[in-house]
């Protein structure tokens, strides 16, 4: 299980770092900005989670997480001009990263002895917080505040993880059930352009 989790973490970090780098490219940031956004997406969610759980931030004990994220982000630069051709592959990679980190975050919270509700919140935060910080720095409306099915997928996956854990499913099966749910929901949303209904309020007359 530890080896599998490490491999999944590497995939998640790579996927999120690339997505952050491409957002930096869209905003015409310099190479430092590319690296910063890539790192933030990759480790931001886990950082917020660990601060809320009052435990040592994971990458402080293992700085290679940050170095790896920065490396993947910088490696994206030569391919940035082809970004318009890889929108969907990047979205799929981001979905993989979301699925992995939601499950990892939920698992860590449960291991810390939190309630199921708190574990679900921590799982969602692990998956989406880095992207929120990225979008704020890039002056974009955060993805979770738009009509995309993103945070909802994370919420479903984290809830399934807690439910499977309460049913005493084997740890690896629990991980795959939760991650698979996030990935399937997100991929279906990408493929069929699913969206959450938006609230539209007509501006009133000014006094």
N, C-alpha and C positions, 0 to 999 in steps of 0.2 A: 504493500500500500504506500509506504513513504516514497519509493522510487516512482510510482505512478503519479503521485501527487506532485512531485518535483517536476516531472515531465509536463504535466498539465499546467503548472505554474509558469513554466518557460513559454509554453504556447500562448497562455493568456497575456503574459507580459509583452511578448512580441506583437500580438494582435493589437493590444491597446496602444503600445508605443507607436506603431505605424499609423493608427488612426489619428493620434494626437499630432504626429508630424505632418500629416496631410492637411489637417485643419490649419496648422501654422503656415503651410505653403499657400493655402487659400487666402490667408490674411497677409501674405507677402512679408513674413517675418524673416529675420536673418537666421543664420545657422544656430546661433545660441537659442533663439526663440523656438526653433524646431526641436532642439534637444530638451528644452524646458517643458514644452507642452507634451512631448512624448513621455517624459519621466512622470509628469503629473498624472496623466491618464493611467499609466501603468501601476503606480504605487500610491496614488492619492486616496483611493477608496480604502485600502488597507490601513493607511496612516490614520485617517479619520476614525475608522473602526477601533484601532488599538488605543487611540487617545480617549475615546468614549468608554472603552472597557477598562481603562486605567492599567494597561499592561505595556511593557516595553514595545516600542514601535519596531515592527518586524525587520525593516531594512537597516536599522542601526546595528543590529547584531550580525547582519549579513549584507554589507554594502554592495555586494555584487548584483543585487536586484536593481539598484539604481544605475550602476554601470552598464548592465545589460540593456536596460530600457533606453538609456542614452545612446548606446551603440546601435540598437535597432532603429531608433529615430533618425540618427545621422545617416544610417545606411539607406534610408528612404529617399534622401535628397537627390541622388542621380536619376531616380525614377519619377520625380515629382511632376515632370512635364507630361507624363502619361497618366496623371491622376484621373483625368476625365474618363479614361478608358477602364479604370479599375474600381469605379465607385461601388459596384455590386460586390466584387470580391472583397473589398475592404470592409463593406458592411457585414459580409458574412464572417470575416475574421473577427470583427468587433463583436458579433453575436457569440462567437466561440469564447472570446475573452469574458464577456458578460456571464455566460453560463458557468464557466469555471470559477470565476471569482465570487459569484453569488453563493455557490456551494461551499467554497473554501471559507468564506466569511461566516456563513451560518454554522458550519462545523466548528470553527474556532470559538464562536460564542457559546455553543453548547458545551464544549470542552471546559470553558471557564465557569460553567455552572449557572448560566443565565436561564431565565424562563424562556419558554418557547416563543413568546411574543417578542422579547428582546432579541432573541437569536434571529428571528425573521427580519427585524429592523436592521440588525447588524449585517445580515447577508445582503439586503438591498443596498445598504450604504456602501458596502465593499464593492458592489458591482457598478454603482452609478455615480458615487461622489467624485471620483477622478474626472469623469466626463463633465460634471457640473463645473468644477473649478476650471477645466480647460476652456469651456464655452464662455465663462465669465471673463477670463483673461483675453480670449479672442473676440470679445464684444459680440457674442452671439447669444440668441435666446437658447438656454439650455435645452437639450433634447427632451428631457423629461417633462418640460413645460409646453412642449409642442404636442401635436396630435399623434405622434408616433407611438406604437405599442412597444415600449421599452421598459419603463419602470414597472409596468404591469406584468411583463414577462418575468422580471426579477422577483417580484412579489409572489407570483405563482410558484416559482422554483424554490424560493426560500421556505415557503409554507409547506410544500411537498417534502422538503428535506426534514423539517421538524416532525411532520406526520410520520414519515418513514422511520425516523429515529425512535419515535414513541412506540412504533410497532415492532421495535427490535429487529429491523432488517439488518443484514450484514452491512458494515460500513461502506464497502465498495459499491454494493448495490444501491444503497441510499444515495451515494454521490452521483451515480449514473442516472438514477431516476430523476433527481432534482435537476441536474445539469441538462439532461435530455429534454425535460419539460421546457426549460428556459430557451434552449436552442431551437426546438421545434416551433414554439410560439413566435419567437423572433424571426426565424426564417420564413414562416408562413406570412408574417406581417410584411416582410420585405417583398416576398414573391407576389402577394396579392394586394399590396398597398393598403393593408388594414390600418385603420386609424381610430382614435378615440374621438367621439363627438366633441366639437369645440363649443365654448360658450360665446355667443355673440350678443352683445348689448349695444343697441343703438345709442349714440351719444345724445344726451338731452340738451335742451336749449339752455344757453347761458343766461343767467339773470343779468 
